[in-house]
Amino acid sequence: MNPVLRHGLLMGVLAVAVLASALAVVRAKHENRKLFAELQALAAQRDQLEVDWSRLQLEQSAWSSHARVEQMAREQMHMRSPQPGEIRTLP
């Protein structure tokens, strides 16, 4: 094979390889940016869920406090504490 033709063919192959490499880098950068944006959105969602979880824990704590349960028992179920004479002990 002619050395000039061989040199030209080698340059063509190398040019195609460089072009393919450049396109792969561009694609990888794009994918990286897309995944980073998704990561940021998921982190924001996680933070919001943590805020909601904390709020729900506080709400549960408020609704299940002993004072609230006693108040509900007295008002809605008309319950009361037993008088000392109404308390029975088993032997």
C-alpha positions in Angstrom: 0.0 0.0 0.0 1.2 3.5 -0.8 2.6 5.3 2.3 0.8 8.5 1.5 -2.5 6.6 1.2 -1.8 4.7 4.4 -0.9 7.9 6.2 -4.2 9.5 5.0 -6.2 6.5 6.0 -4.6 6.5 9.5 -5.4 10.2 9.8 -9.0 9.6 8.8 -9.4 6.8 11.4 -7.8 9.0 14.1 -10.1 11.9 13.2 -13.2 9.7 13.5 -11.9 8.4 16.8 -11.4 11.9 18.1 -14.8 13.0 16.9 -16.4 9.9 18.6 -14.5 10.6 21.8 -15.7 14.3 21.8 -19.3 13.2 21.3 -19.0 10.7 24.1 -17.6 13.5 26.4 -20.5 15.8 25.5 -23.0 13.0 26.1 -21.4 12.1 29.5 -21.5 15.8 30.5 -25.2 16.1 29.6 -26.1 13.0 31.5 -24.1 14.2 34.5 -26.0 17.5 34.5 -29.3 15.8 34.1 -28.6 13.4 37.0 -27.3 16.3 39.2 -30.5 18.2 38.6 -32.5 15.1 39.6 -30.4 14.7 42.7 -31.0 18.3 43.7 -34.8 17.8 43.2 -34.7 14.6 45.3 -32.7 16.3 48.0 -35.3 19.1 48.2 -38.1 16.6 48.4 -36.3 14.7 51.2 -35.9 17.9 53.1 -39.6 18.7 52.7 -40.5 15.2 53.9 -38.3 15.6 56.9 -40.0 18.9 57.8 -43.4 17.2 57.4 -42.3 14.3 59.5 -41.2 16.6 62.3 -44.5 18.5 62.1 -46.5 15.2 62.3 -44.5 14.0 65.3 -45.2 17.3 67.1 -48.9 17.0 66.2 -49.0 13.4 67.4 -47.4 14.4 70.6 -49.9 17.2 71.2 -52.9 14.9 70.4 -51.7 12.1 72.6 -50.7 14.1 75.7 -52.1 12.8 79.0 -53.9 16.1 79.6 -55.6 16.0 76.2 -56.7 12.3 76.6 -58.1 13.1 80.0 -60.0 16.2 78.7 -61.5 14.1 75.9 -62.5 11.4 78.3 -64.2 13.8 80.6 -66.0 15.9 77.8 -66.9 13.3 75.2 -67.3 10.1 77.3 -68.4 11.7 80.6 -65.7 9.8 82.5 -64.4 10.8 85.9 -61.9 9.7 88.4 -63.3 7.3 91.0 -64.0 8.5 94.5 -62.0 6.8 97.3 -65.0 4.8 98.4 -65.5 3.4 94.9 -62.1 1.9 94.7 -61.9 -1.9 95.4 -58.8 -3.8 96.0 -58.4 -7.5 95.5 -56.9 -9.7 98.2 
